[in-house]
């Protein structure tokens, strides 16, 4: 697989009590290839027949009985979304993360998981559990770039009007934590404390020697790619986003736009 041809990107959420308008704000930039257009796709609520399937980018999977109305930013050649929103106010943003796991040529993409999570959920918690279950059942894989074989696992912020979660994954394993007030993610794993996730997330890592089983389990430490310390140059971006979003005062939409346009952290190690 080739190295990433694009720099790191970010997803940020600030919950309603910490915004000027009293509404949760989720913001995302998408540093995908500059010539890859991302038209908005809008889909209405739909009822599907028994036994229906849905074709994601590389996998055909069983469809649910009813899917929510959604709108999302969809790279022109993909089925899924970089980020989007559903009729119930659930919003999801997606990040690429490189982990120890070698991904197969066929699986769900992070963009598939964003769209599936939006279509099948009414709350952020429900979307988190749905995405986690899909990761466990079908795994992740396939190239996420049009003309380069570049495979990665997904990191997500999943939010609604009152609640938000960070979910990070590696292959068929995942871990999630509830957001207290605000959170930032970029193209690296960040979850280091106990939350919830796949039932064998710790035993899977321990069996491969990625953790010792004695220290408190640290998902990011166990699953991060040790061959490259910061393969997608995300450390600087993440630090910069955290610095800006944590400044005193309640955040506004204008400030969130400024944060995701700020690239001062690119290239830092």
C-alpha positions as CSV (number, residue, x, y, z in Angstrom):
1,X,0.0,0.0,0.0
2,X,1.2,3.5,-0.8
3,X,1.8,6.2,1.7
4,X,-0.9,8.8,2.2
5,X,-1.0,11.5,-0.4
6,X,-2.9,14.0,1.7
7,X,-2.3,15.7,5.1
8,X,-4.2,15.1,8.3
9,X,-7.8,16.3,8.8
10,X,-9.9,16.9,11.9
11,X,-13.3,16.5,13.5
12,X,-14.3,18.6,16.5
13,X,-17.4,18.7,18.6
14,X,-18.5,21.1,21.3
15,X,-21.6,20.2,23.3
16,X,-24.5,22.6,23.7
17,X,-23.7,24.0,27.2
18,X,-20.4,25.2,25.9
19,X,-21.5,27.0,22.8
20,X,-22.8,30.6,22.4
21,X,-26.0,29.5,20.7
22,X,-26.7,26.7,23.2
23,X,-26.6,24.1,20.4
24,X,-24.1,21.3,19.8
25,X,-21.6,22.1,17.0
26,X,-19.8,19.4,15.1
27,X,-17.2,20.6,12.6
28,X,-15.0,18.7,10.2
29,X,-12.4,19.5,7.5
30,X,-11.6,16.9,4.8
31,X,-8.1,16.9,3.5
32,X,-8.8,14.4,0.8
33,X,-7.2,14.8,-2.7
34,X,-7.8,18.4,-3.9
35,X,-9.4,17.3,-7.2
36,X,-11.8,14.9,-5.6
37,X,-15.2,16.7,-5.6
38,X,-17.6,15.9,-2.7
39,X,-21.2,16.7,-3.9
40,X,-23.8,16.7,-1.2
41,X,-26.2,13.7,-1.3
42,X,-29.6,13.9,0.2
43,X,-31.8,10.8,0.7
44,X,-35.3,10.7,2.1
45,X,-36.6,8.4,4.8
46,X,-37.3,5.0,3.2
47,X,-39.1,1.7,4.2
48,X,-37.4,-1.4,2.7
49,X,-38.9,-4.8,1.9
50,X,-38.1,-7.8,4.0
51,X,-34.8,-9.4,3.0
52,X,-33.5,-6.3,1.2
53,X,-29.8,-5.6,0.9
54,X,-27.7,-2.5,0.5
55,X,-24.5,-2.2,-1.6
56,X,-21.9,-0.2,0.2
57,X,-18.6,0.5,-1.6
58,X,-17.2,-3.0,-1.5
59,X,-19.7,-5.1,0.5
60,X,-23.4,-6.0,0.1
61,X,-25.0,-6.3,3.5
62,X,-28.5,-6.8,4.9
63,X,-30.7,-3.7,4.9
64,X,-32.7,-2.6,7.9
65,X,-36.5,-2.1,7.7
66,X,-36.4,1.7,7.7
67,X,-33.7,4.2,7.0
68,X,-33.7,7.8,8.1
69,X,-33.5,10.8,5.8
70,X,-29.8,11.9,5.6
71,X,-27.6,14.5,3.9
72,X,-23.9,14.0,3.6
73,X,-20.7,15.1,1.8
74,X,-19.9,12.2,-0.5
75,X,-16.7,11.8,-2.5
76,X,-17.9,11.5,-6.0
77,X,-16.9,7.8,-6.5
78,X,-17.9,6.5,-3.1
79,X,-21.2,5.3,-1.6
80,X,-20.5,6.6,1.8
81,X,-20.0,10.0,3.5
82,X,-17.0,11.9,4.9
83,X,-19.5,13.6,7.2
84,X,-23.2,14.0,7.4
85,X,-26.4,14.6,9.3
86,X,-29.7,12.8,9.7
87,X,-33.3,13.9,10.3
88,X,-33.0,13.2,14.0
89,X,-30.1,15.5,14.4
90,X,-27.3,12.9,14.6
91,X,-24.1,14.1,13.0
92,X,-21.0,12.1,12.3
93,X,-17.5,13.0,11.1
94,X,-14.9,10.4,10.0
95,X,-11.1,10.3,10.2
96,X,-8.5,7.9,8.8
97,X,-6.3,6.1,11.3
98,X,-3.4,3.7,10.5
99,X,-3.0,0.9,13.0
100,X,-1.2,-2.4,13.5
101,X,-3.9,-4.2,11.6
102,X,-3.3,-5.2,8.0
103,X,-6.7,-4.6,6.3
104,X,-8.1,-6.8,3.5
105,X,-9.1,-5.7,0.0
106,X,-12.8,-6.0,0.9
107,X,-14.5,-4.5,3.9
108,X,-16.4,-1.5,5.1
109,X,-14.9,1.9,4.6
110,X,-15.1,4.6,7.2
111,X,-17.3,6.5,4.8
112,X,-19.7,3.5,4.6
113,X,-19.9,3.5,8.3
114,X,-20.7,7.2,8.5
115,X,-23.7,6.8,6.1
116,X,-24.9,3.5,7.7
117,X,-24.7,5.0,11.1
118,X,-26.8,8.0,10.0
119,X,-29.3,6.0,8.1
120,X,-29.9,3.6,11.0
121,X,-29.9,5.7,14.2
122,X,-32.0,8.2,16.1
123,X,-29.4,9.2,18.8
124,X,-25.6,9.5,19.0
125,X,-25.4,6.5,21.4
126,X,-27.4,4.3,19.1
127,X,-25.2,5.4,16.1
128,X,-22.1,4.5,18.1
129,X,-23.3,1.1,18.9
130,X,-24.5,0.5,15.3
131,X,-21.1,1.4,13.9
132,X,-19.3,-0.7,16.4
133,X,-21.5,-3.7,15.6
134,X,-20.9,-3.3,11.9
135,X,-17.2,-3.1,12.4
136,X,-17.3,-6.3,14.5
137,X,-19.4,-8.2,12.0
138,X,-18.0,-7.1,8.6
139,X,-14.6,-5.6,9.3
140,X,-12.9,-2.8,7.5
141,X,-11.0,-2.8,4.3
142,X,-10.7,-1.8,0.7
143,X,-9.0,1.3,-0.7
144,X,-10.4,4.6,0.4
145,X,-8.7,6.5,-2.5
146,X,-9.8,6.4,-6.1
147,X,-6.4,5.8,-7.9
148,X,-4.2,4.6,-5.0
149,X,-4.5,1.5,-2.9
150,X,-4.7,3.2,0.5
151,X,-6.5,1.3,3.3
152,X,-7.2,2.5,6.8
153,X,-9.4,2.1,9.8
154,X,-11.9,4.7,11.0
155,X,-12.0,7.2,13.8
156,X,-15.3,9.0,14.4
157,X,-17.1,11.7,16.4
158,X,-20.8,11.0,16.7
159,X,-23.0,13.7,18.1
160,X,-26.6,14.7,18.6
161,X,-28.2,17.7,20.3
162,X,-27.3,16.5,23.8
163,X,-24.6,13.8,23.6
164,X,-21.4,12.9,21.7
165,X,-19.0,10.0,21.5
166,X,-15.5,9.3,20.1
167,X,-15.3,5.9,18.5
168,X,-11.9,4.6,17.2
169,X,-11.2,1.3,15.5
170,X,-8.7,-1.1,14.1
171,X,-9.9,-3.8,11.7
172,X,-12.8,-5.5,13.6
173,X,-11.9,-4.0,17.0
174,X,-13.2,-0.7,18.4
175,X,-13.3,1.4,21.5
176,X,-15.6,4.3,22.3
177,X,-15.9,7.0,25.0
178,X,-18.5,9.5,25.9
179,X,-17.5,13.2,25.4
180,X,-17.8,15.3,28.6
181,X,-17.9,18.8,27.0
182,X,-15.8,18.9,23.8
183,X,-13.5,16.7,21.8
184,X,-11.1,16.7,18.9
185,X,-9.8,13.9,16.8
186,X,-7.4,13.7,13.9
187,X,-5.6,10.9,12.0
188,X,-4.3,9.0,15.1
189,X,-5.8,7.0,17.9
190,X,-6.6,8.9,21.1
191,X,-8.6,6.7,23.4
192,X,-6.5,5.6,26.4
193,X,-9.1,5.2,29.1
194,X,-11.7,2.6,29.8
195,X,-14.9,3.1,27.9
196,X,-16.9,0.5,25.9
197,X,-16.3,-1.4,22.7
198,X,-15.8,-4.8,21.1
199,X,-15.9,-7.5,23.7
200,X,-12.5,-9.0,22.8
201,X,-10.7,-5.7,22.2
202,X,-8.2,-6.3,25.0
203,X,-7.8,-10.0,24.6
204,X,-7.2,-9.6,20.9
205,X,-4.4,-7.2,21.5
206,X,-2.9,-9.2,24.4
207,X,-2.8,-12.4,22.2
208,X,-0.7,-10.5,19.7
209,X,1.7,-9.1,22.2
210,X,0.4,-5.5,21.8
211,X,-0.3,-5.1,25.5
212,X,0.9,-6.9,28.6
213,X,-2.4,-7.6,30.3
214,X,-1.2,-6.2,33.6
215,X,-1.2,-2.4,33.1
216,X,-4.6,-0.7,32.6
217,X,-5.7,-1.3,29.0
218,X,-4.8,1.6,26.7
219,X,-6.5,1.2,23.3
220,X,-4.4,3.8,21.5
221,X,-1.1,2.4,22.8
222,X,-2.0,-1.1,22.0
223,X,-3.3,-0.6,18.4
224,X,-1.3,2.3,17.1
225,X,1.1,1.6,14.2
226,X,4.5,1.3,15.8
227,X,6.3,1.3,12.4
228,X,5.7,5.1,12.0
229,X,5.4,7.4,14.9
230,X,3.0,9.9,13.2
231,X,2.3,8.5,9.7
232,X,-0.3,11.0,8.8
233,X,1.3,14.0,10.6
234,X,-1.6,14.3,12.9
235,X,0.1,15.0,16.2
236,X,0.5,18.7,15.5
237,X,-3.0,19.1,14.1
238,X,-4.6,17.4,17.1
239,X,-2.6,19.6,19.6
240,X,-3.6,22.7,17.7
241,X,-7.3,21.9,17.5
242,X,-7.3,21.0,21.2
243,X,-5.6,24.3,22.1
244,X,-8.0,26.4,20.1
245,X,-11.3,24.7,21.1
246,X,-10.4,24.7,24.8
247,X,-9.8,28.5,25.0
248,X,-12.0,30.4,27.5
249,X,-15.5,31.2,26.5
250,X,-18.3,29.5,24.7
251,X,-17.6,28.5,21.1
252,X,-19.4,30.0,18.1
253,X,-19.9,28.6,14.6
254,X,-17.6,31.3,13.3
255,X,-14.9,30.2,15.7
256,X,-15.3,26.5,14.8
257,X,-15.0,27.4,11.1
258,X,-11.7,29.3,11.9
259,X,-10.4,26.3,13.9
260,X,-10.9,23.8,11.1
261,X,-9.4,26.2,8.6
262,X,-6.3,26.7,10.8
263,X,-3.4,24.5,9.5
264,X,-0.7,25.8,11.9
265,X,-0.2,22.3,13.2
266,X,0.6,20.6,9.9
267,X,4.0,19.2,9.7
268,X,4.8,19.3,13.5
269,X,6.2,16.3,15.1
